[in-house]
Amino acid sequence: MDNISCIYILYWDINYPYIGQTINFHTRYNKHINEIRQKIHCNYKILQEYEKYNTLPNIEILSKIRNNKDDLNDPPIVTGK
């Protein structure tokens, strides 16, 4: 799988999303899932949601960005899925 630099959304309830950014979506996705399953995620609100819904979150790419760490805080160049 190719590295995908992107801004992504993680949520159970769309009204309470977690917005993240990464230079490698595949690795970050796996880290989120593994830490949630092991109940060691650094964000306690994410763990609370996992306990509440007893299921893994939805995770979607909001915007792909240039494959460069310095570009993460620049406006996205490609939007959508």
N, CA, C and O atoms as CSV, one atom per row, in Angstrom:
chain,resi,resn,atom,element,x,y,z
A,1,MET,N,N,0.851,-1.185,0.000
A,1,MET,CA,C,0.000,0.000,0.000
A,1,MET,C,C,0.894,1.244,0.000
A,1,MET,O,O,1.874,1.315,0.741
A,2,ASP,N,N,0.548,2.206,-0.826
A,2,ASP,CA,C,1.310,3.445,-0.896
A,2,ASP,C,C,1.081,4.291,0.349
A,2,ASP,O,O,0.031,4.232,0.988
A,3,ASN,N,N,2.108,5.086,0.672
A,3,ASN,CA,C,1.923,6.073,1.736
A,3,ASN,C,C,0.935,7.115,1.250
A,3,ASN,O,O,1.034,7.599,0.122
A,4,ILE,N,N,-0.002,7.453,2.088
A,4,ILE,CA,C,-0.959,8.511,1.766
A,4,ILE,C,C,-0.837,9.570,2.842
A,4,ILE,O,O,-1.126,9.308,4.009
A,5,SER,N,N,-0.411,10.761,2.460
A,5,SER,CA,C,-0.397,11.896,3.377
A,5,SER,C,C,-1.783,12.519,3.321
A,5,SER,O,O,-2.311,12.791,2.243
A,6,CYS,N,N,-2.362,12.739,4.488
A,6,CYS,CA,C,-3.742,13.205,4.462
A,6,CYS,C,C,-4.178,13.804,5.790
A,6,CYS,O,O,-3.492,13.718,6.808
A,7,ILE,N,N,-5.342,14.410,5.724
A,7,ILE,CA,C,-6.104,14.812,6.904
A,7,ILE,C,C,-7.263,13.830,6.964
A,7,ILE,O,O,-7.926,13.581,5.957
A,8,TYR,N,N,-7.508,13.268,8.154
A,8,TYR,CA,C,-8.525,12.221,8.266
A,8,TYR,C,C,-9.443,12.499,9.456
A,8,TYR,O,O,-9.150,13.321,10.324
A,9,ILE,N,N,-10.550,11.790,9.457
A,9,ILE,CA,C,-11.526,11.913,10.537
A,9,ILE,C,C,-11.761,10.523,11.134
A,9,ILE,O,O,-11.888,9.534,10.413
A,10,LEU,N,N,-11.815,10.474,12.439
A,10,LEU,CA,C,-12.101,9.249,13.191
A,10,LEU,C,C,-13.309,9.570,14.058
A,10,LEU,O,O,-13.310,10.578,14.765
A,11,TYR,N,N,-14.339,8.725,14.014
A,11,TYR,CA,C,-15.541,9.032,14.801
A,11,TYR,C,C,-16.407,7.796,15.020
A,11,TYR,O,O,-16.343,6.827,14.263
A,12,TRP,N,N,-17.196,7.854,16.045
A,12,TRP,CA,C,-18.315,6.945,16.267
A,12,TRP,C,C,-19.585,7.740,16.006
A,12,TRP,O,O,-20.472,7.302,15.273
A,13,ASP,N,N,-19.654,8.893,16.609
A,13,ASP,CA,C,-20.770,9.823,16.429
A,13,ASP,C,C,-20.196,11.015,15.668
A,13,ASP,O,O,-19.292,11.688,16.163
A,14,ILE,N,N,-20.707,11.276,14.491
A,14,ILE,CA,C,-20.152,12.324,13.626
A,14,ILE,C,C,-20.162,13.693,14.304
A,14,ILE,O,O,-19.421,14.588,13.897
A,15,ASN,N,N,-20.992,13.865,15.333
A,15,ASN,CA,C,-21.036,15.143,16.052
A,15,ASN,C,C,-19.827,15.341,16.968
A,15,ASN,O,O,-19.601,16.447,17.460
A,16,TYR,N,N,-19.050,14.280,17.201
A,16,TYR,CA,C,-17.877,14.349,18.072
A,16,TYR,C,C,-16.671,13.708,17.388
A,16,TYR,O,O,-16.180,12.668,17.829
A,17,PRO,N,N,-16.195,14.336,16.304
A,17,PRO,CA,C,-15.103,13.717,15.551
A,17,PRO,C,C,-13.721,14.015,16.132
A,17,PRO,O,O,-13.527,14.984,16.866
A,18,TYR,N,N,-12.785,13.164,15.786
A,18,TYR,CA,C,-11.360,13.407,16.022
A,18,TYR,C,C,-10.780,13.646,14.640
A,18,TYR,O,O,-10.902,12.791,13.762
A,19,ILE,N,N,-10.157,14.783,14.435
A,19,ILE,CA,C,-9.529,15.111,13.159
A,19,ILE,C,C,-8.030,14.975,13.353
A,19,ILE,O,O,-7.464,15.535,14.293
A,20,GLY,N,N,-7.388,14.231,12.461
A,20,GLY,CA,C,-5.951,14.022,12.543
A,20,GLY,C,C,-5.284,14.255,11.214
A,20,GLY,O,O,-5.945,14.395,10.185
A,21,GLN,N,N,-3.966,14.297,11.244
A,21,GLN,CA,C,-3.188,14.421,10.009
A,21,GLN,C,C,-1.976,13.509,10.111
A,21,GLN,O,O,-1.443,13.282,11.197
A,22,THR,N,N,-1.552,12.992,8.972
A,22,THR,CA,C,-0.449,12.051,8.971
A,22,THR,C,C,0.260,12.053,7.618
A,22,THR,O,O,-0.318,12.442,6.603
A,23,ILE,N,N,1.499,11.620,7.620
A,23,ILE,CA,C,2.216,11.464,6.357
A,23,ILE,C,C,2.158,10.010,5.878
A,23,ILE,O,O,2.641,9.698,4.790
A,24,ASN,N,N,1.565,9.118,6.689
A,24,ASN,CA,C,1.404,7.719,6.296
A,24,ASN,C,C,0.101,7.198,6.907
A,24,ASN,O,O,0.080,6.716,8.040
A,25,PHE,N,N,-0.971,7.303,6.144
A,25,PHE,CA,C,-2.301,6.952,6.648
A,25,PHE,C,C,-2.386,5.487,7.068
A,25,PHE,O,O,-2.954,5.181,8.116
A,26,HIS,N,N,-1.834,4.584,6.273
A,26,HIS,CA,C,-1.920,3.155,6.584
A,26,HIS,C,C,-1.311,2.859,7.959
A,26,HIS,O,O,-1.912,2.153,8.768
A,27,THR,N,N,-0.133,3.392,8.215
A,27,THR,CA,C,0.532,3.175,9.510
A,27,THR,C,C,-0.268,3.821,10.640
A,27,THR,O,O,-0.445,3.217,11.697
A,28,ARG,N,N,-0.744,5.030,10.425
A,28,ARG,CA,C,-1.492,5.740,11.479
A,28,ARG,C,C,-2.814,5.037,11.774
A,28,ARG,O,O,-3.204,4.906,12.934
A,29,TYR,N,N,-3.497,4.587,10.732
A,29,TYR,CA,C,-4.750,3.856,10.894
A,29,TYR,C,C,-4.518,2.622,11.779
A,29,TYR,O,O,-5.246,2.396,12.746
A,30,ASN,N,N,-3.501,1.833,11.436
A,30,ASN,CA,C,-3.196,0.632,12.210
A,30,ASN,C,C,-2.835,0.951,13.656
A,30,ASN,O,O,-3.205,0.216,14.572
A,31,LYS,N,N,-2.110,2.050,13.855
A,31,LYS,CA,C,-1.748,2.447,15.223
A,31,LYS,C,C,-3.001,2.805,16.031
A,31,LYS,O,O,-3.143,2.387,17.181
A,32,HIS,N,N,-3.905,3.578,15.425
A,32,HIS,CA,C,-5.159,3.916,16.112
A,32,HIS,C,C,-5.891,2.634,16.515
A,32,HIS,O,O,-6.265,2.469,17.676
A,33,ILE,N,N,-6.092,1.739,15.566
A,33,ILE,CA,C,-6.872,0.527,15.818
A,33,ILE,C,C,-6.213,-0.341,16.894
A,33,ILE,O,O,-6.887,-0.811,17.811
A,34,ASN,N,N,-4.915,-0.552,16.785
A,34,ASN,CA,C,-4.210,-1.373,17.767
A,34,ASN,C,C,-4.273,-0.765,19.170
A,34,ASN,O,O,-4.498,-1.480,20.146
A,35,GLU,N,N,-4.078,0.540,19.271
A,35,GLU,CA,C,-4.115,1.192,20.582
A,35,GLU,C,C,-5.525,1.202,21.165
A,35,GLU,O,O,-5.690,1.096,22.380
A,36,ILE,N,N,-6.528,1.325,20.327
A,36,ILE,CA,C,-7.913,1.280,20.811
A,36,ILE,C,C,-8.220,-0.129,21.327
A,36,ILE,O,O,-8.762,-0.284,22.422
A,37,ARG,N,N,-7.883,-1.136,20.558
A,37,ARG,CA,C,-8.152,-2.523,20.976
A,37,ARG,C,C,-7.427,-2.878,22.277
A,37,ARG,O,O,-7.967,-3.596,23.119
A,38,GLN,N,N,-6.207,-2.372,22.433
A,38,GLN,CA,C,-5.429,-2.658,23.642
A,38,GLN,C,C,-5.779,-1.722,24.801
A,38,GLN,O,O,-5.289,-1.879,25.919
A,39,LYS,N,N,-6.637,-0.749,24.505
A,39,LYS,CA,C,-7.079,0.252,25.489
A,39,LYS,C,C,-5.904,1.046,26.050
A,39,LYS,O,O,-5.832,1.318,27.248
A,40,ILE,N,N,-4.981,1.414,25.149
A,40,ILE,CA,C,-3.817,2.214,25.547
A,40,ILE,C,C,-3.712,3.494,24.717
A,40,ILE,O,O,-2.674,4.155,24.732
A,41,HIS,N,N,-4.769,3.845,24.000
A,41,HIS,CA,C,-4.731,5.061,23.170
A,41,HIS,C,C,-4.500,6.271,24.067
A,41,HIS,O,O,-5.059,6.347,25.161
A,42,CYS,N,N,-3.686,7.211,23.615
A,42,CYS,CA,C,-3.340,8.377,24.435
A,42,CYS,C,C,-4.501,9.356,24.606
A,42,CYS,O,O,-4.466,10.202,25.500
A,43,ASN,N,N,-5.529,9.252,23.760
A,43,ASN,CA,C,-6.676,10.148,23.856
A,43,ASN,C,C,-7.793,9.432,24.626
A,43,ASN,O,O,-8.439,8.524,24.103
A,44,TYR,N,N,-8.006,9.856,25.871
A,44,TYR,CA,C,-8.984,9.174,26.714
A,44,TYR,C,C,-10.405,9.283,26.168
A,44,TYR,O,O,-11.231,8.407,26.425
A,45,LYS,N,N,-10.702,10.346,25.417
A,45,LYS,CA,C,-12.046,10.489,24.856
A,45,LYS,C,C,-12.314,9.411,23.798
A,45,LYS,O,O,-13.431,8.908,23.677
A,46,ILE,N,N,-11.282,9.072,23.045
A,46,ILE,CA,C,-11.432,7.995,22.062
A,46,ILE,C,C,-11.701,6.675,22.777
A,46,ILE,O,O,-12.544,5.891,22.340
A,47,LEU,N,N,-10.994,6.428,23.863
A,47,LEU,CA,C,-11.221,5.202,24.629
A,47,LEU,C,C,-12.619,5.179,25.254
A,47,LEU,O,O,-13.245,4.122,25.329
A,48,GLN,N,N,-13.107,6.336,25.700
A,48,GLN,CA,C,-14.459,6.412,26.253
A,48,GLN,C,C,-15.504,6.065,25.186
A,48,GLN,O,O,-16.474,5.359,25.461
A,49,GLU,N,N,-15.293,6.567,23.982
A,49,GLU,CA,C,-16.219,6.272,22.882
A,49,GLU,C,C,-16.181,4.783,22.532
A,49,GLU,O,O,-17.219,4.180,22.258
A,50,TYR,N,N,-15.003,4.203,22.542
A,50,TYR,CA,C,-14.873,2.768,22.264
A,50,TYR,C,C,-15.638,1.958,23.305
A,50,TYR,O,O,-16.337,1.004,22.963
A,51,GLU,N,N,-15.509,2.332,24.560
A,51,GLU,CA,C,-16.232,1.640,25.630
A,51,GLU,C,C,-17.746,1.830,25.464
A,51,GLU,O,O,-18.522,0.901,25.684
A,52,LYS,N,N,-18.145,3.015,25.084
A,52,LYS,CA,C,-19.568,3.330,24.937
A,52,LYS,C,C,-20.210,2.527,23.804
A,52,LYS,O,O,-21.285,1.954,23.981
A,53,TYR,N,N,-19.546,2.483,22.627
A,53,TYR,CA,C,-20.137,1.854,21.449
A,53,TYR,C,C,-19.705,0.399,21.259
A,53,TYR,O,O,-20.333,-0.341,20.502
A,54,ASN,N,N,-18.630,-0.013,21.948
A,54,ASN,CA,C,-18.133,-1.377,21.869
A,54,ASN,C,C,-17.882,-1.834,20.430
A,54,ASN,O,O,-18.140,-2.984,20.074
A,55,THR,N,N,-17.382,-0.926,19.629
A,55,THR,CA,C,-17.034,-1.216,18.241
A,55,THR,C,C,-15.924,-0.253,17.821
A,55,THR,O,O,-15.716,0.784,18.450
A,56,LEU,N,N,-15.225,-0.607,16.763
A,56,LEU,CA,C,-14.163,0.277,16.270
A,56,LEU,C,C,-14.766,1.473,15.554
A,56,LEU,O,O,-15.896,1.403,15.071
A,57,PRO,N,N,-14.022,2.573,15.482
A,57,PRO,CA,C,-14.557,3.794,14.882
A,57,PRO,C,C,-14.570,3.755,13.354
A,57,PRO,O,O,-13.924,2.917,12.725
A,58,ASN,N,N,-15.319,4.677,12.792
A,58,ASN,CA,C,-15.236,4.967,11.357
A,58,ASN,C,C,-14.004,5.834,11.163
A,58,ASN,O,O,-13.757,6.744,11.954
A,59,ILE,N,N,-13.238,5.565,10.131
A,59,ILE,CA,C,-12.080,6.398,9.808
A,59,ILE,C,C,-12.119,6.667,8.312
A,59,ILE,O,O,-12.155,5.738,7.505
A,60,GLU,N,N,-12.112,7.956,7.947
A,60,GLU,CA,C,-12.193,8.350,6.541
A,60,GLU,C,C,-11.146,9.415,6.243
A,60,GLU,O,O,-10.807,10.235,7.095
A,61,ILE,N,N,-10.650,9.383,5.031
A,61,ILE,CA,C,-9.739,10.433,4.568
A,61,ILE,C,C,-10.573,11.625,4.137
A,61,ILE,O,O,-11.475,11.497,3.309
A,62,LEU,N,N,-10.268,12.789,4.703
A,62,LEU,CA,C,-10.965,14.017,4.317
A,62,LEU,C,C,-10.282,14.681,3.129
A,62,LEU,O,O,-10.942,15.110,2.183
A,63,SER,N,N,-8.945,14.761,3.188
A,63,SER,CA,C,-8.188,15.425,2.131
A,63,SER,C,C,-6.818,14.783,1.994
A,63,SER,O,O,-6.110,14.590,2.983
A,64,LYS,N,N,-6.454,14.458,0.771
A,64,LYS,CA,C,-5.086,14.006,0.503
A,64,LYS,C,C,-4.226,15.249,0.329
A,64,LYS,O,O,-4.692,16.274,-0.168
A,65,ILE,N,N,-2.977,15.149,0.739
A,65,ILE,CA,C,-2.069,16.283,0.614
A,65,ILE,C,C,-0.761,15.822,-0.001
A,65,ILE,O,O,-0.516,14.625,-0.150
A,66,ARG,N,N,0.073,16.784,-0.354
A,66,ARG,CA,C,1.386,16.444,-0.895
A,66,ARG,C,C,2.095,15.510,0.068
A,66,ARG,O,O,1.904,15.609,1.280
A,67,ASN,N,N,2.898,14.618,-0.447
A,67,ASN,CA,C,3.603,13.649,0.403
A,67,ASN,C,C,4.839,14.299,1.003
A,67,ASN,O,O,5.970,13.909,0.713
A,68,ASN,N,N,4.602,15.295,1.842
A,68,ASN,CA,C,5.687,16.049,2.448
A,68,ASN,C,C,5.226,16.524,3.817
A,68,ASN,O,O,4.182,17.163,3.943
A,69,LYS,N,N,5.997,16.213,4.821
A,69,LYS,CA,C,5.633,16.575,6.201
A,69,LYS,C,C,5.417,18.078,6.355
A,69,LYS,O,O,4.566,18.507,7.134
A,70,ASP,N,N,6.187,18.881,5.612
A,70,ASP,CA,C,6.063,20.334,5.723
A,70,ASP,C,C,4.748,20.854,5.164
A,70,ASP,O,O,4.345,21.976,5.472
A,71,ASP,N,N,4.067,20.044,4.335
A,71,ASP,CA,C,2.829,20.484,3.704
A,71,ASP,C,C,1.583,20.188,4.532
A,71,ASP,O,O,0.486,20.588,4.142
A,72,LEU,N,N,1.722,19.505,5.653
A,72,LEU,CA,C,0.545,19.105,6.412
A,72,LEU,C,C,-0.308,20.283,6.849
A,72,LEU,O,O,-1.533,20.164,6.884
A,73,ASN,N,N,0.283,21.388,7.174
A,73,ASN,CA,C,-0.496,22.530,7.639
A,73,ASN,C,C,-0.862,23.504,6.527
A,73,ASN,O,O,-1.482,24.536,6.785
A,74,ASP,N,N,-0.480,23.180,5.281
A,74,ASP,CA,C,-0.904,23.968,4.124
A,74,ASP,C,C,-2.296,23.514,3.703
A,74,ASP,O,O,-2.727,22.427,4.087
A,75,PRO,N,N,-3.007,24.323,2.923
A,75,PRO,CA,C,-4.325,23.892,2.433
A,75,PRO,C,C,-4.186,22.626,1.597
A,75,PRO,O,O,-3.174,22.442,0.920
A,76,PRO,N,N,-5.198,21.742,1.635
A,76,PRO,CA,C,-5.133,20.512,0.846
A,76,PRO,C,C,-5.166,20.788,-0.646
A,76,PRO,O,O,-5.737,21.786,-1.087
A,77,ILE,N,N,-4.551,19.900,-1.429
A,77,ILE,CA,C,-4.548,20.059,-2.874
A,77,ILE,C,C,-5.550,19.150,-3.552
A,77,ILE,O,O,-5.918,19.396,-4.701
A,78,VAL,N,N,-6.007,18.098,-2.869
A,78,VAL,CA,C,-7.009,17.182,-3.392
A,78,VAL,C,C,-8.022,16.945,-2.301
A,78,VAL,O,O,-7.653,16.612,-1.175
A,79,THR,N,N,-9.295,17.110,-2.611
A,79,THR,CA,C,-10.304,16.911,-1.582
A,79,THR,C,C,-11.197,15.739,-1.948
A,79,THR,O,O,-11.226,15.293,-3.095
A,80,GLY,N,N,-11.917,15.254,-0.963
A,80,GLY,CA,C,-12.825,14.125,-1.161
A,80,GLY,C,C,-12.145,12.812,-0.904
A,80,GLY,O,O,-10.984,12.775,-0.494
A,81,LYS,N,N,-12.855,11.731,-1.139
A,81,LYS,CA,C,-12.334,10.388,-0.882
A,81,LYS,C,C,-11.453,9.913,-2.014
A,81,LYS,O,O,-10.929,8.801,-1.964
